[in-house]
Amino acid sequence: MVLLDLLTLGLWSKLGRLTHYAFDAVLFSAFLAGMKRSTGLTFKTDKVAGDNKEVSKWVDKYLGVGEWVMDQSVAIAGSSGWFERTR
């Protein structure tokens, strides 16, 4: 691993850290999507973005990733034998 880090000039460890942060960001977005579905509470994007439409667009895309991850997770769990619907 040290040799690989040396050959890539330290980029290998940075790639792992970036992957970890990206996974954490997607996990938090999925948490917000689950909170929205179970309680109805939604995240106010205008509080973050203000009048900036570009930031608002990126926040909406970020939250959309969480919605997609939540949909896929529910579909996979629903088709497996490990989970059952109770309501």
CORZIKA-V392809 format. One record per run of one state. SS is the DSSP state (2 for helix, 1 for strand, 0 for the rest). FROM is the first residue (numbers start at 0). TO is the last residue. If there is no record, write none. Layout:
# CORZIKA-V392809
SS,FROM,TO
SS,FROM,TO
This chain:
# CORZIKA-V392809
0,0,0
2,1,6
0,7,9
2,10,38
0,39,43
2,44,48
0,49,51
2,52,78
0,79,86
